[in-house]
Amino acid sequence: MRILFSPEARAEFDDAERYYEQQVSGLGKRFRGEIRAALKRLRYWPTAAPVERGEVRRLLLSRFPYKLLYAVETDCIYIMAVAHQHRAPCYWVGRDTR
C-alpha cells in the first residue's frame, strides 16, 4: 500500500530530522531510519496501531518521542502529522485526512 504525507507532516518530519542532525551528527539520519522502519510496519499492518481519534491512528516511534498520526484510506495510508509526543498533543486535529 502506498504512503502519502500531508504537506504539514512532511514539514514536521524534515524539521525534526534537521533538529536532531544539528544536535548530534548522524542523529538525524537515525531519526529518518526510525521513520522508515515505522512506515514499513504500516505497509504490512496498517490497522494494527491504536486509534487516536475518530479514524486517525497513531504509531509511536521506538527511539524518539514522536508518533505518526495517519488514516487508512482505500488507496493509501495518509500521514497527517509527525507529532512530538510531549508538545501540544491535539494541534493536528483540524487537519483533513485528504
C-alpha positions in Angstrom: 0.0 0.0 0.0 1.3 3.4 -0.9 2.0 6.0 1.8 1.4 9.7 1.3 2.5 12.6 3.7 0.4 15.7 4.0 2.5 18.8 3.4 2.4 19.6 7.1 3.5 16.1 8.1 6.4 16.3 5.6 7.5 19.7 7.0 7.3 18.3 10.6 9.4 15.3 9.5 12.0 17.5 7.8 12.2 19.9 10.8 12.7 17.1 13.3 15.3 15.4 11.2 17.2 18.7 10.8 16.9 19.5 14.5 18.3 16.1 15.5 21.2 16.4 13.0 22.1 19.8 14.5 22.2 18.3 18.0 24.5 15.3 17.1 26.0 14.4 13.8 24.2 11.3 12.5 21.2 11.5 14.8 19.0 13.0 12.0 19.9 10.0 9.9 18.9 7.7 12.7 15.6 9.6 13.0 15.0 9.1 9.3 15.7 5.4 9.7 13.3 5.1 12.5 10.6 6.7 10.4 11.3 4.4 7.5 11.1 1.3 9.8 7.7 2.6 11.1 6.4 3.1 7.5 7.4 -0.4 6.6 5.4 -1.7 9.6 2.4 0.4 8.5 2.5 -1.0 5.0 2.2 -4.6 6.3 -0.1 -3.9 9.3 -2.0 -0.6 8.7 -4.7 -1.3 11.2 -2.5 -2.7 14.0 -1.9 0.7 15.6 -4.5 2.0 18.1 -7.0 4.7 17.2 -6.0 8.1 18.4 -9.3 9.9 17.5 -12.0 9.1 15.0 -10.4 7.3 12.1 -6.9 8.5 12.9 -4.5 6.0 14.2 -1.1 6.6 16.0 2.1 4.7 15.7 4.7 5.5 18.3 8.4 5.6 17.3 10.6 3.4 19.4 13.7 5.6 19.9 12.4 9.1 19.5 9.5 10.9 21.3 7.4 11.1 18.1 4.3 9.5 16.7 2.9 9.1 13.2 -0.8 10.1 13.0 -2.4 8.5 10.0 -5.6 7.4 8.3 -6.0 4.2 6.3 -7.8 5.1 3.1 -8.9 2.8 0.3 -5.9 3.6 -1.9 -3.2 4.7 0.6 -2.1 5.3 4.1 -2.2 9.1 4.6 0.2 10.5 7.2 -1.4 13.6 8.7 1.2 14.5 11.3 4.7 13.6 12.6 4.0 14.8 16.1 6.2 15.2 19.1 4.5 13.3 22.0 5.1 15.9 24.6 4.1 19.1 22.8 0.6 20.4 22.1 -1.0 17.0 21.8 -4.0 17.8 19.8 -2.7 20.5 17.4 -3.3 18.3 14.4 -7.0 17.7 15.0 -8.2 20.2 12.4 -6.2 18.7 9.6 -8.1 16.9 6.8 -7.4 13.3 6.1 -7.3 14.3 2.4 
